[in-house]
Amino acid sequence: MEKQWVIDDFKLEESWRLFKIMGEFVDGVEALHHLGPAVTIFGSARVKPDDPIYKKAVEIASLFVKEKFAVITGGGPGIMEAANRGANEAEGTSVGLNIELPFEQAPNPYADIQVDFRYFFVRKVMLVKYSLAYIIMPGGFGTLDELFEAVTLIQTERIKSFPVILVGSDYWQGLLEWVKDRMLTEKTISPDDIDILQIIDEPAEIVKAVTNKVII
């Protein structure tokens, strides 16, 4: 009988978790439904404000605001803070979709629309659903996770093809070469899949690559 209680408690806990998940989807949709055209900027949470890549993220976000785009980030420090800061200081819409983590991920103060998430997969849906382009700055495992999530969704035609731009040829070129040398050679991807990714370094060229493909 005691074993049955444990099983029943587990089932009840799982049922309530579904309501929490639905609640996060509702919060995200309500916050972003009227957002308008937006780009999502990813990158390391560990980058400091004196780092050149931080300053570049500020500039990129500012340029997108001038082209009437909102800027979405993961809402935390580092590159996310830089992008939210660039959008905020350019008087544009700055969105932070923060994830609750035991370290690194305190919300930055530059997002004027902020939504907090407990579940990564709900946050991922929001980051994709309301974005017209992904700008991938240097980052770690979390950045790679978001990068390949987007690439997979485009590859499998689950979402429309939008620009996925890797910023920093010195950081990303080795990865792209590995994809070509190993994955393409082994035929685990198709030649067309390579075209999903592009590396661009200059902020103005990054914005141009998006505006040339996206009609707003």
Sequence and secondary structure as in RCSB ss.txt:
>XXXX:A:sequence
MEKQWVIDDFKLEESWRLFKIMGEFVDGVEALHHLGPAVTIFGSARVKPDDPIYKKAVEIASLFVKEKFAVITGG
GPGIMEAANRGANEAEGTSVGLNIELPFEQAPNPYADIQVDFRYFFVRKVMLVKYSLAYIIMPGGFGTLDELFEA
VTLIQTERIKSFPVILVGSDYWQGLLEWVKDRMLTEKTISPDDIDILQIIDEPAEIVKAVTNKVII
>XXXX:A:secstr
 HHHHHHHHHHHHHHHHHHHHHHHHHHHHHHHTT  SEEEEE  TT  TTSHHHHHHHHHHHHHHHTT EEEE S
SSTHHHHHHHHHHHTTS EEEEEE  SSS    TT SEEEEES HHHHHHHHHHT S EEE S  HHHHHHHHHH
HHHHHTTSS    EEE  HHHHHHHHHHIIIIIITTTSS HHHHTTEEE   HHHHHHHHHTT   
